[in-house]
């Protein structure tokens, strides 16, 4: 019986995904060889990234590496970066502050590959910055946080936020990339934070007048098609069961607001010394999703509502019941309802 074959996915070439069938613990050299067979590009002109690390054919002792060396397994997704020889379109401006430190994504320290010094002090090439930020947008994010993790015994994560204007300049985005990034930033923010969605038929951005309605009629489709197009707010499929206003009749429908799944699956973190706090909360007034990045526990939503990110208690006229901005309080459980819905 031959070795077990697994599939790994490689993103980054022509905006698509290449599927590679490979032995379960093949060498990295084998992986690069199969990739060369698929795209015709020399191995030394390709760089694979997985989990924020460059995938190298040999280790520091010049021994062959394997898929298991990097934790690559069935259905893992890698990113391909092409190493271009001169004439790169992504040339940093002369007044950009450069860094001698290695690229924080690929650890490339080649002096010929110019690396910008980000506002937080960490180094990255325009290509790596573009790929990293695009991966965040493709994952539904609308903010760019520095991914740098120190090599100390106890690793320290940077996590400082980069303004889009900084990313746009230091990634040397093309006009097409600017349009792509700006569209995704706005769309991701609207969908994730504000409960805005796309009509599954005409792709227009829509929101509900009554937040309790599940069966919706798109006014644009109605005018364009001269007939009502109704769809389910939860699963975004055309409404099937015309006898019901609460159950659409689609087998794939989970029957809940998508923001609830985001809240359930968000990571936990420590806030002002209190461990196990959800990193995302829904505003207790309007339902907008808010992510805690740093600093104190007191939050002010765009709607003006002030509340504690840890215990979810609102600020009252006399002040905060849960204490000062850096005072510990009890962690409220993950929210199971979106306010106003």
Protein Blocks (a to p, Z undefined) as FASTA:
>chain_A
ZZdddddddehiehiacdddddfkbcfklmmmmmmmmnopafklcccdeehiacdfbdfk
opacdfklnopaehiacddddddeehiabdcdfklccdfbdcfklopabfklccdddfko
pacdfklmmmmmmmmmmnopabdcdfbdcfbfbdcdekiacdfklmmmmnopafklmmmm
mmmmmmmmmmmmnopacdfklopacddfblmbmbdcdfklmmmnopacdddfklopacfb
lmbckbgoiaklgoiafklmmmmmpccddeehighiafbdcdfklopacddfbhcfbdcd
fkopacdfklopacdfkbcfkbpfkbccddddddfbdehZZ
